[in-house]
Amino acid sequence: MLFDWVAAGLNVSTAVKRGLYTVHQSLVVTIIGKLTDADIEQLEQSLRDWLGL
């Protein structure tokens, strides 16, 4: 769960789903927000834990 979803510019409470996906840049229609530094740190730590790094 993102803690700073309002500060990120999102209009609803948001969670990050576990998994790695790639999306070609041409498929990105619009950017709806930007994660705060605190949420980026939490996401990076979660990915490290999930990947065993």
GROMACS elastic network, one bead per residue, 0.5 to 0.9 nm:
[ bonds ]
;  ai    aj funct       b0    kb
    1     5     6  0.87736   500
    1    13     6  0.77358   500
    1    14     6  0.59674   500
    1    16     6  0.63151   500
    1    39     6  0.89213   500
    2     5     6  0.56159   500
    2    13     6  0.72575   500
    2    14     6  0.57449   500
    2    15     6  0.55794   500
    2    16     6  0.73218   500
    2    35     6  0.84508   500
    2    39     6  0.61143   500
    2    42     6  0.85988   500
    2    43     6  0.87173   500
    3     6     6  0.83885   500
    3    13     6  0.83252   500
    3    14     6  0.84489   500
    3    38     6  0.82512   500
    3    39     6  0.67031   500
    4     7     6  0.52449   500
    4     8     6  0.61561   500
    4     9     6  0.89041   500
    4    10     6  0.89904   500
    4    13     6  0.88465   500
    4    35     6  0.76076   500
    4    36     6  0.66145   500
    4    38     6  0.79385   500
    4    39     6  0.68630   500
    5     9     6  0.65632   500
    5    10     6  0.54720   500
    5    11     6  0.76015   500
    5    12     6  0.72592   500
    5    13     6  0.60845   500
    5    14     6  0.63991   500
    5    15     6  0.89663   500
    5    33     6  0.85568   500
    5    34     6  0.88829   500
    5    35     6  0.74979   500
    5    36     6  0.82767   500
    5    39     6  0.86900   500
    6     9     6  0.52568   500
    6    10     6  0.53750   500
    6    11     6  0.65111   500
    6    12     6  0.76043   500
    6    13     6  0.78542   500
    7    10     6  0.74391   500
    7    33     6  0.84845   500
    7    34     6  0.82180   500
    7    35     6  0.78452   500
    7    36     6  0.70122   500
    8    32     6  0.84946   500
    8    33     6  0.50743   500
    8    36     6  0.60058   500
    9    32     6  0.66246   500
    9    34     6  0.66501   500
    9    35     6  0.83331   500
   10    13     6  0.75153   500
   10    14     6  0.77268   500
   10    32     6  0.65924   500
   10    33     6  0.57896   500
   10    34     6  0.84061   500
   11    14     6  0.87143   500
   16    19     6  0.89235   500
   16    43     6  0.80201   500
   18    46     6  0.88094   500
   18    47     6  0.80823   500
   18    50     6  0.82792   500
   19    47     6  0.87589   500
   23    26     6  0.82762   500
   23    27     6  0.67375   500
   23    28     6  0.76426   500
   24    27     6  0.56015   500
   24    28     6  0.73627   500
   25    28     6  0.54576   500
   25    29     6  0.87126   500
   26    29     6  0.75612   500
   28    31     6  0.74605   500
   31    34     6  0.80103   500
   35    38     6  0.80436   500
   35    39     6  0.59958   500
   35    40     6  0.61073   500
   36    39     6  0.53194   500
   36    40     6  0.61769   500
   36    41     6  0.86880   500
   37    40     6  0.50053   500
   37    41     6  0.61747   500
   37    42     6  0.86647   500
   38    41     6  0.52186   500
   38    42     6  0.63394   500
   38    43     6  0.86847   500
   39    43     6  0.60204   500
   39    44     6  0.84968   500
   40    43     6  0.50482   500
   40    44     6  0.60594   500
   40    45     6  0.85619   500
   41    44     6  0.51380   500
   41    45     6  0.61668   500
   41    46     6  0.85710   500
   42    45     6  0.51665   500
   42    46     6  0.61115   500
   42    47     6  0.86282   500
   43    46     6  0.50707   500
   43    47     6  0.61842   500
   43    48     6  0.86376   500
   44    47     6  0.51308   500
   44    48     6  0.62101   500
   44    49     6  0.86685   500
   45    48     6  0.50335   500
   45    49     6  0.61631   500
   45    50     6  0.85397   500
   46    49     6  0.51084   500
   46    50     6  0.60557   500
   46    51     6  0.85211   500
   47    50     6  0.50050   500
   47    51     6  0.59623   500
   47    52     6  0.82742   500
   47    53     6  0.83132   500
   48    51     6  0.51947   500
   48    52     6  0.58036   500
   49    52     6  0.50440   500
   49    53     6  0.62786   500
   50    53     6  0.78758   500
